């Protein structure tokens, strides 16, 4: 096997330092993704004449909903045997630390976030936001959906920088050799997803410029769920299983968790499109 034919991948986990503080690429990608979504939704709210004071708390609701949901989703769906069976695991589930067998601890950041959990957390957070502000639920969900591709893209780029959620072994010419993991050429599944989510945002923005009246019908919310989780279902075939218990399953955990989102997304996409067509008449 000639490894020179493939992309050797082993970037430094840390982007830069400011004094004793180290800033990791993964954290920066998360922040950039959230910032872009913030700017997109802010513009959408302004175009739709929604008051600034109703927009201001939205970012915090989204940030906490995504982070808490993604963390709990990973711990409960993928590693319940570790996080739910001891006091040490429960503490690490909520705090970004690792406790060693001797009781001492050190900061690690949240190592393990699941997009399915993040999606559920975001939806619950938006329900709380709507209840607090009185903004229409479907208008909020559709606006967030339009911007979602930006955040999802950069989260997967962060996974790529961390050499995590790696793909299966392959001999395609664009294969990555994740040197931090092994010296085997693999599908860059994280990059596939990042590109798909960037295209999702481009698609959403294109449709929005032509059909702004669809905002509030649930169409964009449905399209977002259907697109992301349909892609997630099929991209799993290029990924290594994340936990050993998935080896004996017909579908891995990521695929099983994607199916309800695909069905719900498809339903609201069709329903929202019909509502939008009536508004155009």
ChimeraX commands (.cxc) that place a marker at each C-alpha (Angstrom):
marker #1 position 0.00,0.00,0.00 radius 0.5
marker #1 position 1.46,3.33,-1.08 radius 0.5
marker #1 position 0.34,5.88,1.52 radius 0.5
marker #1 position 1.82,8.73,-0.53 radius 0.5
marker #1 position -1.16,8.27,-2.88 radius 0.5
marker #1 position -3.55,9.36,-0.10 radius 0.5
marker #1 position -4.05,12.45,2.07 radius 0.5
marker #1 position -2.04,12.16,5.27 radius 0.5
marker #1 position -4.06,13.85,8.02 radius 0.5
marker #1 position -2.70,14.73,11.44 radius 0.5
marker #1 position -3.33,18.42,12.25 radius 0.5
marker #1 position -2.54,19.90,15.63 radius 0.5
marker #1 position -5.65,19.81,17.81 radius 0.5
marker #1 position -4.94,23.33,19.03 radius 0.5
marker #1 position -5.32,26.29,16.67 radius 0.5
marker #1 position -3.44,28.83,18.83 radius 0.5
marker #1 position -2.59,29.88,22.37 radius 0.5
marker #1 position -3.15,33.10,24.25 radius 0.5
marker #1 position -0.96,32.85,27.32 radius 0.5
marker #1 position -1.89,29.62,29.16 radius 0.5
marker #1 position -5.17,29.29,27.26 radius 0.5
marker #1 position -5.27,26.87,24.34 radius 0.5
marker #1 position -7.96,27.20,21.67 radius 0.5
marker #1 position -8.81,23.94,19.95 radius 0.5
marker #1 position -9.91,23.73,16.30 radius 0.5
marker #1 position -13.02,21.81,17.35 radius 0.5
marker #1 position -14.19,24.57,19.68 radius 0.5
marker #1 position -13.43,27.25,17.08 radius 0.5
marker #1 position -15.44,25.38,14.43 radius 0.5
marker #1 position -18.40,25.19,16.79 radius 0.5
marker #1 position -18.16,28.92,17.52 radius 0.5
marker #1 position -17.82,29.86,13.84 radius 0.5
marker #1 position -20.81,27.70,12.92 radius 0.5
marker #1 position -22.96,29.22,15.65 radius 0.5
marker #1 position -21.84,32.75,14.73 radius 0.5
marker #1 position -22.77,32.26,11.07 radius 0.5
marker #1 position -26.18,30.89,12.03 radius 0.5
marker #1 position -26.63,33.87,14.38 radius 0.5
marker #1 position -25.91,36.33,11.57 radius 0.5
marker #1 position -28.20,34.53,9.10 radius 0.5
marker #1 position -31.14,34.34,11.50 radius 0.5
marker #1 position -30.65,37.95,12.55 radius 0.5
marker #1 position -30.94,39.00,8.92 radius 0.5
marker #1 position -34.04,36.84,8.45 radius 0.5
marker #1 position -35.70,38.37,11.51 radius 0.5
marker #1 position -34.96,41.89,10.24 radius 0.5
marker #1 position -36.36,41.10,6.79 radius 0.5
marker #1 position -39.50,39.72,8.42 radius 0.5
marker #1 position -39.89,42.81,10.64 radius 0.5
marker #1 position -39.50,40.88,13.92 radius 0.5
marker #1 position -38.44,43.14,16.80 radius 0.5
marker #1 position -34.79,43.07,17.90 radius 0.5
marker #1 position -35.73,42.45,21.53 radius 0.5
marker #1 position -37.42,39.22,20.45 radius 0.5
marker #1 position -34.29,38.08,18.63 radius 0.5
marker #1 position -31.72,38.83,21.35 radius 0.5
marker #1 position -32.44,35.83,23.66 radius 0.5
marker #1 position -32.68,33.37,20.76 radius 0.5
marker #1 position -28.94,32.70,20.49 radius 0.5
marker #1 position -28.62,31.61,24.14 radius 0.5
marker #1 position -31.61,29.29,23.86 radius 0.5
marker #1 position -30.12,27.69,20.73 radius 0.5
marker #1 position -26.59,27.42,22.14 radius 0.5
marker #1 position -27.66,25.74,25.38 radius 0.5
marker #1 position -30.23,23.53,23.66 radius 0.5
marker #1 position -27.75,22.21,21.10 radius 0.5
marker #1 position -24.89,21.72,23.58 radius 0.5
marker #1 position -26.94,20.03,26.31 radius 0.5
marker #1 position -28.91,17.91,23.85 radius 0.5
marker #1 position -25.84,16.83,21.88 radius 0.5
marker #1 position -23.97,15.90,25.06 radius 0.5
marker #1 position -26.82,13.94,26.63 radius 0.5
marker #1 position -27.59,12.30,23.28 radius 0.5
marker #1 position -24.05,10.93,23.00 radius 0.5
marker #1 position -23.92,9.73,26.61 radius 0.5
marker #1 position -27.36,8.08,26.59 radius 0.5
marker #1 position -27.47,6.65,23.05 radius 0.5
marker #1 position -23.84,5.67,22.52 radius 0.5
marker #1 position -22.12,5.11,25.90 radius 0.5
marker #1 position -24.81,4.42,28.55 radius 0.5
marker #1 position -22.65,1.67,30.05 radius 0.5
marker #1 position -20.03,4.29,30.97 radius 0.5
marker #1 position -22.02,7.42,31.79 radius 0.5
marker #1 position -25.08,5.93,33.49 radius 0.5
marker #1 position -23.53,3.24,35.69 radius 0.5
marker #1 position -21.40,5.24,38.14 radius 0.5
marker #1 position -21.24,8.61,39.88 radius 0.5
marker #1 position -18.00,9.32,37.97 radius 0.5
marker #1 position -19.76,8.84,34.63 radius 0.5
marker #1 position -22.73,11.02,35.62 radius 0.5
marker #1 position -20.39,13.86,36.65 radius 0.5
marker #1 position -18.42,13.59,33.39 radius 0.5
marker #1 position -21.68,13.59,31.45 radius 0.5
marker #1 position -22.46,17.11,32.66 radius 0.5
marker #1 position -19.02,18.60,33.30 radius 0.5
marker #1 position -16.19,18.85,30.68 radius 0.5
marker #1 position -13.71,16.92,32.84 radius 0.5
marker #1 position -12.22,13.45,33.19 radius 0.5
marker #1 position -11.87,11.85,36.63 radius 0.5
marker #1 position -9.03,9.33,36.93 radius 0.5
marker #1 position -9.18,6.20,39.14 radius 0.5
marker #1 position -7.44,8.07,41.98 radius 0.5
marker #1 position -10.10,10.77,42.16 radius 0.5
marker #1 position -8.13,13.63,40.60 radius 0.5
marker #1 position -9.51,15.36,37.51 radius 0.5
marker #1 position -8.48,17.49,34.56 radius 0.5
marker #1 position -10.32,19.54,31.91 radius 0.5
marker #1 position -10.99,17.73,28.63 radius 0.5
marker #1 position -13.86,19.62,27.04 radius 0.5
marker #1 position -16.98,17.72,26.01 radius 0.5
marker #1 position -15.57,14.68,24.24 radius 0.5
marker #1 position -18.65,13.17,22.63 radius 0.5
marker #1 position -21.56,15.09,21.09 radius 0.5
marker #1 position -24.39,13.51,19.06 radius 0.5
marker #1 position -26.20,15.42,16.31 radius 0.5
marker #1 position -29.48,13.58,16.95 radius 0.5
marker #1 position -29.44,14.71,20.57 radius 0.5
marker #1 position -28.44,18.22,19.51 radius 0.5
marker #1 position -31.45,18.37,17.17 radius 0.5
marker #1 position -33.84,17.29,19.93 radius 0.5
marker #1 position -32.23,19.74,22.36 radius 0.5
marker #1 position -32.56,22.57,19.85 radius 0.5
marker #1 position -36.24,21.85,19.20 radius 0.5
marker #1 position -37.01,21.77,22.95 radius 0.5
marker #1 position -35.07,25.01,23.48 radius 0.5
marker #1 position -37.02,26.70,20.66 radius 0.5
marker #1 position -40.30,25.59,22.23 radius 0.5
marker #1 position -39.22,27.33,25.44 radius 0.5
marker #1 position -38.16,30.40,23.47 radius 0.5
marker #1 position -41.54,30.58,21.71 radius 0.5
marker #1 position -43.36,30.24,25.01 radius 0.5
marker #1 position -41.26,33.03,26.52 radius 0.5
marker #1 position -41.41,35.50,23.60 radius 0.5
marker #1 position -44.69,34.73,21.86 radius 0.5
marker #1 position -43.08,34.56,18.38 radius 0.5
marker #1 position -44.86,32.05,16.12 radius 0.5
marker #1 position -43.44,28.54,16.55 radius 0.5
marker #1 position -43.31,27.62,12.85 radius 0.5
marker #1 position -41.79,30.96,11.91 radius 0.5
marker #1 position -38.98,30.37,14.41 radius 0.5
marker #1 position -38.44,26.74,13.36 radius 0.5
marker #1 position -38.33,27.63,9.67 radius 0.5
marker #1 position -35.86,30.50,10.20 radius 0.5
marker #1 position -33.56,28.32,12.29 radius 0.5
marker #1 position -33.80,25.56,9.68 radius 0.5
marker #1 position -32.64,27.91,6.93 radius 0.5
marker #1 position -29.46,28.67,8.90 radius 0.5
marker #1 position -28.82,25.15,10.23 radius 0.5
marker #1 position -26.56,24.06,7.36 radius 0.5
marker #1 position -23.90,26.63,8.35 radius 0.5
marker #1 position -23.55,25.28,11.89 radius 0.5
marker #1 position -23.76,21.63,10.86 radius 0.5
marker #1 position -21.03,22.18,8.25 radius 0.5
marker #1 position -18.55,23.63,10.74 radius 0.5
marker #1 position -19.30,21.04,13.41 radius 0.5
marker #1 position -18.30,18.32,10.96 radius 0.5
marker #1 position -15.16,20.28,10.02 radius 0.5
marker #1 position -14.38,20.27,13.74 radius 0.5
marker #1 position -14.77,16.48,13.76 radius 0.5
marker #1 position -12.37,16.34,10.82 radius 0.5
marker #1 position -9.79,18.41,12.70 radius 0.5
marker #1 position -10.18,16.03,15.66 radius 0.5
marker #1 position -9.81,12.93,13.43 radius 0.5
marker #1 position -13.01,11.52,14.92 radius 0.5
marker #1 position -16.11,9.81,13.48 radius 0.5
marker #1 position -13.78,8.27,10.90 radius 0.5
marker #1 position -14.86,6.45,7.75 radius 0.5
marker #1 position -14.37,2.85,6.72 radius 0.5
marker #1 position -11.21,1.66,5.01 radius 0.5
marker #1 position -11.18,2.40,1.27 radius 0.5
marker #1 position -8.87,2.74,-1.72 radius 0.5
marker #1 position -10.54,5.80,-3.30 radius 0.5
marker #1 position -7.91,8.37,-4.37 radius 0.5
marker #1 position -9.28,11.03,-1.99 radius 0.5
marker #1 position -9.00,8.76,1.06 radius 0.5
marker #1 position -7.59,10.25,4.27 radius 0.5
marker #1 position -5.02,8.51,6.43 radius 0.5
marker #1 position -5.94,9.62,9.97 radius 0.5
marker #1 position -2.50,9.22,11.50 radius 0.5
marker #1 position -3.80,9.83,15.02 radius 0.5
marker #1 position -6.04,6.76,14.63 radius 0.5
marker #1 position -4.11,4.35,12.39 radius 0.5
marker #1 position -2.31,4.28,9.04 radius 0.5
marker #1 position -5.25,2.94,7.04 radius 0.5
marker #1 position -6.75,4.99,4.15 radius 0.5
marker #1 position -10.35,5.78,5.05 radius 0.5
marker #1 position -13.39,7.65,3.75 radius 0.5
marker #1 position -13.36,11.25,5.08 radius 0.5
marker #1 position -16.97,10.95,6.19 radius 0.5
marker #1 position -16.76,14.21,8.15 radius 0.5
marker #1 position -15.80,16.06,4.96 radius 0.5
marker #1 position -18.63,14.42,3.01 radius 0.5
marker #1 position -21.10,15.68,5.60 radius 0.5
marker #1 position -19.57,19.17,5.79 radius 0.5
marker #1 position -19.94,19.56,2.02 radius 0.5
marker #1 position -23.52,18.21,2.13 radius 0.5
marker #1 position -24.49,20.70,4.84 radius 0.5
marker #1 position -22.92,23.62,2.99 radius 0.5
marker #1 position -25.02,22.62,-0.03 radius 0.5
marker #1 position -28.07,22.42,2.24 radius 0.5
marker #1 position -27.61,26.04,3.28 radius 0.5
marker #1 position -27.17,27.10,-0.37 radius 0.5
marker #1 position -30.38,25.22,-1.28 radius 0.5
marker #1 position -32.30,26.71,1.64 radius 0.5
marker #1 position -31.18,30.24,0.83 radius 0.5
marker #1 position -32.04,29.84,-2.86 radius 0.5
marker #1 position -35.56,28.61,-2.07 radius 0.5
marker #1 position -36.06,31.29,0.59 radius 0.5
marker #1 position -35.22,34.13,-1.82 radius 0.5
marker #1 position -37.91,32.83,-4.17 radius 0.5
marker #1 position -40.49,31.69,-1.61 radius 0.5
marker #1 position -40.26,33.85,1.50 radius 0.5
marker #1 position -43.98,33.32,2.04 radius 0.5
marker #1 position -43.20,29.68,2.94 radius 0.5
marker #1 position -41.65,30.82,6.24 radius 0.5
marker #1 position -44.08,29.87,8.99 radius 0.5
marker #1 position -45.58,26.90,7.15 radius 0.5
marker #1 position -43.09,24.33,8.46 radius 0.5
marker #1 position -41.71,23.68,4.97 radius 0.5
marker #1 position -38.13,24.72,5.74 radius 0.5
marker #1 position -38.15,22.84,9.04 radius 0.5
marker #1 position -39.31,19.69,7.26 radius 0.5
marker #1 position -36.84,20.08,4.41 radius 0.5
marker #1 position -33.99,20.54,6.86 radius 0.5
marker #1 position -34.80,17.38,8.83 radius 0.5
marker #1 position -35.48,15.31,5.71 radius 0.5
marker #1 position -32.28,16.41,3.93 radius 0.5
marker #1 position -29.91,16.08,6.88 radius 0.5
marker #1 position -31.08,12.77,8.22 radius 0.5
marker #1 position -31.59,11.12,4.84 radius 0.5
marker #1 position -27.98,12.01,4.10 radius 0.5
marker #1 position -26.96,10.84,7.58 radius 0.5
marker #1 position -28.65,7.48,6.99 radius 0.5
marker #1 position -26.69,6.75,3.82 radius 0.5
marker #1 position -23.38,8.30,4.89 radius 0.5
marker #1 position -23.28,5.84,7.80 radius 0.5
marker #1 position -22.38,3.13,5.27 radius 0.5
marker #1 position -19.01,4.87,4.82 radius 0.5
marker #1 position -18.33,5.20,8.57 radius 0.5
marker #1 position -16.85,2.90,11.14 radius 0.5
marker #1 position -19.28,1.92,13.89 radius 0.5
marker #1 position -18.79,4.11,16.94 radius 0.5
marker #1 position -19.59,1.49,19.61 radius 0.5
marker #1 position -19.06,-2.28,19.70 radius 0.5
marker #1 position -22.74,-3.11,20.28 radius 0.5
marker #1 position -23.56,-1.75,16.79 radius 0.5
marker #1 position -21.62,-4.54,15.06 radius 0.5
marker #1 position -24.50,-7.00,15.19 radius 0.5
marker #1 position -27.24,-4.58,14.12 radius 0.5
marker #1 position -28.76,-4.40,10.63 radius 0.5
marker #1 position -28.58,-0.62,10.96 radius 0.5
marker #1 position -26.19,1.23,13.25 radius 0.5
marker #1 position -27.39,3.60,15.96 radius 0.5
marker #1 position -26.99,6.65,13.75 radius 0.5
marker #1 position -29.25,5.12,11.11 radius 0.5
marker #1 position -31.88,3.96,13.60 radius 0.5
marker #1 position -32.05,7.42,15.16 radius 0.5
marker #1 position -32.29,9.04,11.71 radius 0.5
marker #1 position -35.43,7.21,10.59 radius 0.5
marker #1 position -37.93,9.12,12.81 radius 0.5
marker #1 position -36.40,12.46,11.75 radius 0.5
marker #1 position -36.68,11.49,8.06 radius 0.5
marker #1 position -40.37,10.59,8.44 radius 0.5
marker #1 position -41.21,13.71,10.47 radius 0.5
marker #1 position -39.24,15.91,8.07 radius 0.5
marker #1 position -40.91,14.48,5.01 radius 0.5
marker #1 position -44.36,14.98,6.53 radius 0.5
marker #1 position -43.79,18.64,7.42 radius 0.5
marker #1 position -42.03,19.38,4.14 radius 0.5
marker #1 position -45.02,18.18,2.08 radius 0.5
marker #1 position -47.53,19.77,4.44 radius 0.5
marker #1 position -45.64,23.09,4.43 radius 0.5
marker #1 position -45.32,23.09,0.63 radius 0.5
marker #1 position -49.10,22.69,0.27 radius 0.5
marker #1 position -49.71,25.55,2.71 radius 0.5
marker #1 position -47.21,27.72,0.83 radius 0.5
marker #1 position -48.90,27.00,-2.50 radius 0.5
marker #1 position -52.24,28.09,-1.08 radius 0.5
marker #1 position -50.70,31.36,0.11 radius 0.5
marker #1 position -49.48,32.03,-3.43 radius 0.5
marker #1 position -52.96,31.68,-4.93 radius 0.5
marker link #1:1,2 radius 0.2
marker link #1:2,3 radius 0.2
marker link #1:3,4 radius 0.2
marker link #1:4,5 radius 0.2
marker link #1:5,6 radius 0.2
marker link #1:6,7 radius 0.2
marker link #1:7,8 radius 0.2
marker link #1:8,9 radius 0.2
marker link #1:9,10 radius 0.2
marker link #1:10,11 radius 0.2
marker link #1:11,12 radius 0.2
marker link #1:12,13 radius 0.2
marker link #1:13,14 radius 0.2
marker link #1:14,15 radius 0.2
marker link #1:15,16 radius 0.2
marker link #1:16,17 radius 0.2
marker link #1:17,18 radius 0.2
marker link #1:18,19 radius 0.2
marker link #1:19,20 radius 0.2
marker link #1:20,21 radius 0.2
marker link #1:21,22 radius 0.2
marker link #1:22,23 radius 0.2
marker link #1:23,24 radius 0.2
marker link #1:24,25 radius 0.2
marker link #1:25,26 radius 0.2
marker link #1:26,27 radius 0.2
marker link #1:27,28 radius 0.2
marker link #1:28,29 radius 0.2
marker link #1:29,30 radius 0.2
marker link #1:30,31 radius 0.2
marker link #1:31,32 radius 0.2
marker link #1:32,33 radius 0.2
marker link #1:33,34 radius 0.2
marker link #1:34,35 radius 0.2
marker link #1:35,36 radius 0.2
marker link #1:36,37 radius 0.2
marker link #1:37,38 radius 0.2
marker link #1:38,39 radius 0.2
marker link #1:39,40 radius 0.2
marker link #1:40,41 radius 0.2
marker link #1:41,42 radius 0.2
marker link #1:42,43 radius 0.2
marker link #1:43,44 radius 0.2
marker link #1:44,45 radius 0.2
marker link #1:45,46 radius 0.2
marker link #1:46,47 radius 0.2
marker link #1:47,48 radius 0.2
marker link #1:48,49 radius 0.2
marker link #1:49,50 radius 0.2
marker link #1:50,51 radius 0.2
marker link #1:51,52 radius 0.2
marker link #1:52,53 radius 0.2
marker link #1:53,54 radius 0.2
marker link #1:54,55 radius 0.2
marker link #1:55,56 radius 0.2
marker link #1:56,57 radius 0.2
marker link #1:57,58 radius 0.2
marker link #1:58,59 radius 0.2
marker link #1:59,60 radius 0.2
marker link #1:60,61 radius 0.2
marker link #1:61,62 radius 0.2
marker link #1:62,63 radius 0.2
marker link #1:63,64 radius 0.2
marker link #1:64,65 radius 0.2
marker link #1:65,66 radius 0.2
marker link #1:66,67 radius 0.2
marker link #1:67,68 radius 0.2
marker link #1:68,69 radius 0.2
marker link #1:69,70 radius 0.2
marker link #1:70,71 radius 0.2
marker link #1:71,72 radius 0.2
marker link #1:72,73 radius 0.2
marker link #1:73,74 radius 0.2
marker link #1:74,75 radius 0.2
marker link #1:75,76 radius 0.2
marker link #1:76,77 radius 0.2
marker link #1:77,78 radius 0.2
marker link #1:78,79 radius 0.2
marker link #1:79,80 radius 0.2
marker link #1:80,81 radius 0.2
marker link #1:81,82 radius 0.2
marker link #1:82,83 radius 0.2
marker link #1:83,84 radius 0.2
marker link #1:84,85 radius 0.2
marker link #1:85,86 radius 0.2
marker link #1:86,87 radius 0.2
marker link #1:87,88 radius 0.2
marker link #1:88,89 radius 0.2
marker link #1:89,90 radius 0.2
marker link #1:90,91 radius 0.2
marker link #1:91,92 radius 0.2
marker link #1:92,93 radius 0.2
marker link #1:93,94 radius 0.2
marker link #1:94,95 radius 0.2
marker link #1:95,96 radius 0.2
marker link #1:96,97 radius 0.2
marker link #1:97,98 radius 0.2
marker link #1:98,99 radius 0.2
marker link #1:99,100 radius 0.2
marker link #1:100,101 radius 0.2
marker link #1:101,102 radius 0.2
marker link #1:102,103 radius 0.2
marker link #1:103,104 radius 0.2
marker link #1:104,105 radius 0.2
marker link #1:105,106 radius 0.2
marker link #1:106,107 radius 0.2
marker link #1:107,108 radius 0.2
marker link #1:108,109 radius 0.2
marker link #1:109,110 radius 0.2
marker link #1:110,111 radius 0.2
marker link #1:111,112 radius 0.2
marker link #1:112,113 radius 0.2
marker link #1:113,114 radius 0.2
marker link #1:114,115 radius 0.2
marker link #1:115,116 radius 0.2
marker link #1:116,117 radius 0.2
marker link #1:117,118 radius 0.2
marker link #1:118,119 radius 0.2
marker link #1:119,120 radius 0.2
marker link #1:120,121 radius 0.2
marker link #1:121,122 radius 0.2
marker link #1:122,123 radius 0.2
marker link #1:123,124 radius 0.2
marker link #1:124,125 radius 0.2
marker link #1:125,126 radius 0.2
marker link #1:126,127 radius 0.2
marker link #1:127,128 radius 0.2
marker link #1:128,129 radius 0.2
marker link #1:129,130 radius 0.2
marker link #1:130,131 radius 0.2
marker link #1:131,132 radius 0.2
marker link #1:132,133 radius 0.2
marker link #1:133,134 radius 0.2
marker link #1:134,135 radius 0.2
marker link #1:135,136 radius 0.2
marker link #1:136,137 radius 0.2
marker link #1:137,138 radius 0.2
marker link #1:138,139 radius 0.2
marker link #1:139,140 radius 0.2
marker link #1:140,141 radius 0.2
marker link #1:141,142 radius 0.2
marker link #1:142,143 radius 0.2
marker link #1:143,144 radius 0.2
marker link #1:144,145 radius 0.2
marker link #1:145,146 radius 0.2
marker link #1:146,147 radius 0.2
marker link #1:147,148 radius 0.2
marker link #1:148,149 radius 0.2
marker link #1:149,150 radius 0.2
marker link #1:150,151 radius 0.2
marker link #1:151,152 radius 0.2
marker link #1:152,153 radius 0.2
marker link #1:153,154 radius 0.2
marker link #1:154,155 radius 0.2
marker link #1:155,156 radius 0.2
marker link #1:156,157 radius 0.2
marker link #1:157,158 radius 0.2
marker link #1:158,159 radius 0.2
marker link #1:159,160 radius 0.2
marker link #1:160,161 radius 0.2
marker link #1:161,162 radius 0.2
marker link #1:162,163 radius 0.2
marker link #1:163,164 radius 0.2
marker link #1:164,165 radius 0.2
marker link #1:165,166 radius 0.2
marker link #1:166,167 radius 0.2
marker link #1:167,168 radius 0.2
marker link #1:168,169 radius 0.2
marker link #1:169,170 radius 0.2
marker link #1:170,171 radius 0.2
marker link #1:171,172 radius 0.2
marker link #1:172,173 radius 0.2
marker link #1:173,174 radius 0.2
marker link #1:174,175 radius 0.2
marker link #1:175,176 radius 0.2
marker link #1:176,177 radius 0.2
marker link #1:177,178 radius 0.2
marker link #1:178,179 radius 0.2
marker link #1:179,180 radius 0.2
marker link #1:180,181 radius 0.2
marker link #1:181,182 radius 0.2
marker link #1:182,183 radius 0.2
marker link #1:183,184 radius 0.2
marker link #1:184,185 radius 0.2
marker link #1:185,186 radius 0.2
marker link #1:186,187 radius 0.2
marker link #1:187,188 radius 0.2
marker link #1:188,189 radius 0.2
marker link #1:189,190 radius 0.2
marker link #1:190,191 radius 0.2
marker link #1:191,192 radius 0.2
marker link #1:192,193 radius 0.2
marker link #1:193,194 radius 0.2
marker link #1:194,195 radius 0.2
marker link #1:195,196 radius 0.2
marker link #1:196,197 radius 0.2
marker link #1:197,198 radius 0.2
marker link #1:198,199 radius 0.2
marker link #1:199,200 radius 0.2
marker link #1:200,201 radius 0.2
marker link #1:201,202 radius 0.2
marker link #1:202,203 radius 0.2
marker link #1:203,204 radius 0.2
marker link #1:204,205 radius 0.2
marker link #1:205,206 radius 0.2
marker link #1:206,207 radius 0.2
marker link #1:207,208 radius 0.2
marker link #1:208,209 radius 0.2
marker link #1:209,210 radius 0.2
marker link #1:210,211 radius 0.2
marker link #1:211,212 radius 0.2
marker link #1:212,213 radius 0.2
marker link #1:213,214 radius 0.2
marker link #1:214,215 radius 0.2
marker link #1:215,216 radius 0.2
marker link #1:216,217 radius 0.2
marker link #1:217,218 radius 0.2
marker link #1:218,219 radius 0.2
marker link #1:219,220 radius 0.2
marker link #1:220,221 radius 0.2
marker link #1:221,222 radius 0.2
marker link #1:222,223 radius 0.2
marker link #1:223,224 radius 0.2
marker link #1:224,225 radius 0.2
marker link #1:225,226 radius 0.2
marker link #1:226,227 radius 0.2
marker link #1:227,228 radius 0.2
marker link #1:228,229 radius 0.2
marker link #1:229,230 radius 0.2
marker link #1:230,231 radius 0.2
marker link #1:231,232 radius 0.2
marker link #1:232,233 radius 0.2
marker link #1:233,234 radius 0.2
marker link #1:234,235 radius 0.2
marker link #1:235,236 radius 0.2
marker link #1:236,237 radius 0.2
marker link #1:237,238 radius 0.2
marker link #1:238,239 radius 0.2
marker link #1:239,240 radius 0.2
marker link #1:240,241 radius 0.2
marker link #1:241,242 radius 0.2
marker link #1:242,243 radius 0.2
marker link #1:243,244 radius 0.2
marker link #1:244,245 radius 0.2
marker link #1:245,246 radius 0.2
marker link #1:246,247 radius 0.2
marker link #1:247,248 radius 0.2
marker link #1:248,249 radius 0.2
marker link #1:249,250 radius 0.2
marker link #1:250,251 radius 0.2
marker link #1:251,252 radius 0.2
marker link #1:252,253 radius 0.2
marker link #1:253,254 radius 0.2
marker link #1:254,255 radius 0.2
marker link #1:255,256 radius 0.2
marker link #1:256,257 radius 0.2
marker link #1:257,258 radius 0.2
marker link #1:258,259 radius 0.2
marker link #1:259,260 radius 0.2
marker link #1:260,261 radius 0.2
marker link #1:261,262 radius 0.2
marker link #1:262,263 radius 0.2
marker link #1:263,264 radius 0.2
marker link #1:264,265 radius 0.2
marker link #1:265,266 radius 0.2
marker link #1:266,267 radius 0.2
marker link #1:267,268 radius 0.2
marker link #1:268,269 radius 0.2
marker link #1:269,270 radius 0.2
marker link #1:270,271 radius 0.2
marker link #1:271,272 radius 0.2
marker link #1:272,273 radius 0.2
marker link #1:273,274 radius 0.2
marker link #1:274,275 radius 0.2
marker link #1:275,276 radius 0.2
marker link #1:276,277 radius 0.2
marker link #1:277,278 radius 0.2
marker link #1:278,279 radius 0.2
marker link #1:279,280 radius 0.2
marker link #1:280,281 radius 0.2
view
